[in-house]
Amino acid sequence: MALGKTDKSAGEPLPAPSTAVPGLEDRALRRQFWRAVGLAVLCALVVPASALGIGWQGLRADWLLDHGDEVTGKVVAVDTPRDGDGTPTVTVSYTAAGVPEQAEINRDSDRDYEVGEPVSVFYDPDDPARVRTADEQNVGDGWMAVFSIPLIFVVILLPWTITLAVGWARRRRLAGRTGWRPVRVQAYDPADHAQVVRFSVGGRRVAARTTSLTRVPPAEGNRRAGAKVAGSGRRFVLVLPNGSRRGGPRVVALRAFDPRRGG
């Protein structure tokens, strides 16, 4: 694409590509894109994995109803924490293979219990401590936390990871269309905004805010050589060579704004 051709969406000349062959910047941007895709896929896989784990706990409890030994037990204690601070439980005594046993069972039904009342108890013949009642599955809090807590976090994070991957995909397409131009960047961190990066490209002075977790080291912005930028309109991507802790390129997503309007 020749210098001076107009981006119809932005009404400005597009920067001329620095090279026709994908180089360091394109590889760095591609790597950033696939990292975002991998994160989104990982989060997406947690959803069925957590659902299977929760379902597995239910199946283990149902197994006791079908294959466990049934005896009549007696309620010896009922615990109902106030204000939902803790898990309601019922403690039952029963006899398993002639041996007196006692178990604290998590309550997940709305049944009310009274001390001394009889209850049907189902226990595993090979593990008499694994027990449930006819109404309470007695799923352990630890196992439920293992499967439900990651699910809660993923439900929050998954939309963000998908948006992140889509954003990097758009910047890859934009970089392929506009190419890369060398720039000298100036970065600073306002107290109440995201990091601001300034540079000039195609005769246009650009002020942009970082929209990715990666940032430009403010103290090194003016001294770093070899920085290149791609993009147009409001969406840009900046690559700083040898800018990461591992010695590879630092890729920074930017969104331009009008300093006179503050956004």
N, C-alpha and C positions, 0 to 999 in steps of 0.2 A: 504494500500500500504506500503510495507516494505521499511525501510531506505536503500538507496543504489540503488533502482531501477532507471533507467536512463530515463530522459525526452528526447525523440528522437529529439524534436524540439530545445532543448537547449543544449543537450550533457552534462548534469550535473546531479548529484544525486538529486532526489526530496526529500524535507523534509518530515519526517514522520508525519502523523496527530497526533495532540495532544489529540484528543478524537474522538471516533466513533459516538458520539451523538452530533447533532448540538447544539452549546452553544452560549454564549454571542456574540462571534465574528460573527458567522453565522447569528444570528438575526440582528445584527447591519448592516451587509453587505446587507442582504435582505431588510432591511428598507431603506437603501440608494438607492438600485435599484428601489424599488417601488416609492420612492420620485421622482426619475428621470423619471420614466414612467408616473407618474401623471403630472409632468411638461410638458412632451411632449404631452400628451393627451389634457391638458388644452390649450396649444398653437394651437394644431390641431383644437380644437373646435372653436377657435376664427375666423378661416378662414371662415367657413360657416356662423357663426353668423354675421360677418362683411358684408359678401356678401348679406345676407338676409336684413340687415339694409339698405344697399345702394339701394338694389332693392325695398325695402319698400318706400323709398323716391321717387323713380321714379314712383311707383304705385300711390302715393298720388298726384303727379303732373299730371299724366295721368287722374286721377279721375276728376280733374277740367275740362279737355277737354270734358269729357263725361257727367258730371252731373253739372258742374258749370254754372252760368249765364254769357252769352257773351255780352259784350258791346264794343263800339268803344271808345278807349281812345286816348290820345295825348301825345307824347313825350315832356317832359319839361326839361330834362337834360340828358346828356350822360357823363359818367365818365369812362375813359380808363387810368388806372394807368400806369406810365412809368416803363419799365424794369420788368414788371410782379409783381410789389410791391403792392399787393392788388387784389381784385376781380373786374373785369369790371362790371359796372352796368348801367342800364337805368332807369330813373325815369319817370313814366307815371301818368297822371291824368285821372280819369274816374268817372263815376257816378254809384253808387250802391244803388238801391232801392230809387232813388231820392236824395241821399246824396252825395255831392262831396267828392271824396277820392283821395289820392295820395300815390303811393307806389314806393319804390326803389326795382328794380328787378335785381337779379344776372343774368349776361349774360353768357350763356354756348354755344351759337352758334357763327358762324362767321359772322353774319349779321351786317351790318353797319347801325347806326341810325342817324337821323338828328332831331334836335329840331323842333317841330311843326308838324312832320309827324304823321298820324293816325296809330294806331296799334289795333289789336284785343286783348281785355283783357278778361280773364276768372277768375271769383272770386267765392268763396264759399258763397252761400246765407246765411248760418248761421254764417259765419265769413268773412265779406267783406275784411278784411285785408289780408286774405290768397288768393294770386292772382298769376297769371302767364300770359304770352302772348302765342300766337300761336307758337312762336319759342323758347321761354325761359322757362325752367321748373321752374326756381326760387327756386332751392334747397338751403336751408340755409347752410351757412358756418359752423355753430355750429354743426348741425347734421352730415354733411359730415366729420367733424373732429372727431366726436365721433366714427364713424364707420371706417374711412379710416386710422387714425393714428395707432390704435391697429393692423390693418391689415399689415401696413408697418413694424412695429416692429416684428410681428410674422413671417413674411416672412424671416426676418433676423435670428430670434431666433430658428425657428422650426428645421432647419438642425442641429444646435448645440445641441438642447435638444434630438433629436433622436440619435445623436452620443454619447451623454452622457449616455443615457439609454443603448445603445448597449455596451458601454465600461464597465458599471457596470455589465451587464449580463455576459460578458466574464470573468470578475473577479470572479463572483459567481461560474461559472463553474470551473475556475482555482483553487479557494479555496477548492471546493469540491474534486478536484483531488489531490492537494498537501497537504491539511490540514494546520494547524496553528502551528507556532513555536514561542516560546518566544524569544524576542530580546531586546537589549538595543540600543536605537536610539540616534543619534546625529544629530541635525538639525541646519542649519545656512542659512542666506539669502544673497547670493551674490548681489551686486548692480545691475548687468546687466543680471541676470538669474532668473529663477524660483527657489523656495526654494529647497535646496539640503538636502537630508536625507541620513545618512550613518548607516549601521548596518551589522552584520555578521549572515549568515544563512547557514546551511549545509556545514560549512567549507569555505564558499565563502564570501569575503568582498564585500558588495554591496554599490555603490553610485547611488542614484536615485533622480530624480526631481519630485516634486509634479505636478500632471496633473489635479487635482480637485480644486475646490474653497476652500475646507477645507485644513488647513495647520497645521503643528506641531508647537506648541509654542517653539521657539528656546531656550529660557531661561530655559524651563522645560524639554527639550528632554532627557538629561542625568539623570534627577532625577526621571522621571516617571517610576513606576514599573507596571508590568503586560501588557506591550505592546506585541502584537503578529503580525506576518506577515505571509501572504500566497502568493504563486506565484512562478514563476520560469522564466528563460530567462530574458526578459526585462520588463515583466509586473508583478507588485506586488501590494498588498493592505495591508495597515497597520491599525491596530485598537488600539487605546489608550483608556483604560477604564476611564470613568468619565472625558472625555476630552472636552466635549462640554459645552456651557453655561447652558444648561438645566440639566446637570448632567449625561447625557448618554454617550455612547462610541463615540469617534471621529474616523471617518473612512476617511482614506486618500489614494487616488489612487497615485501610484508611477510608474515611468518608469525608469529603470536602464540605465546607460550610462557608457562609459569607460572614467574615469577621465584623462587618458593619452591623449585621443583624444579630450576631451572637449565635447563629445556628443555621 
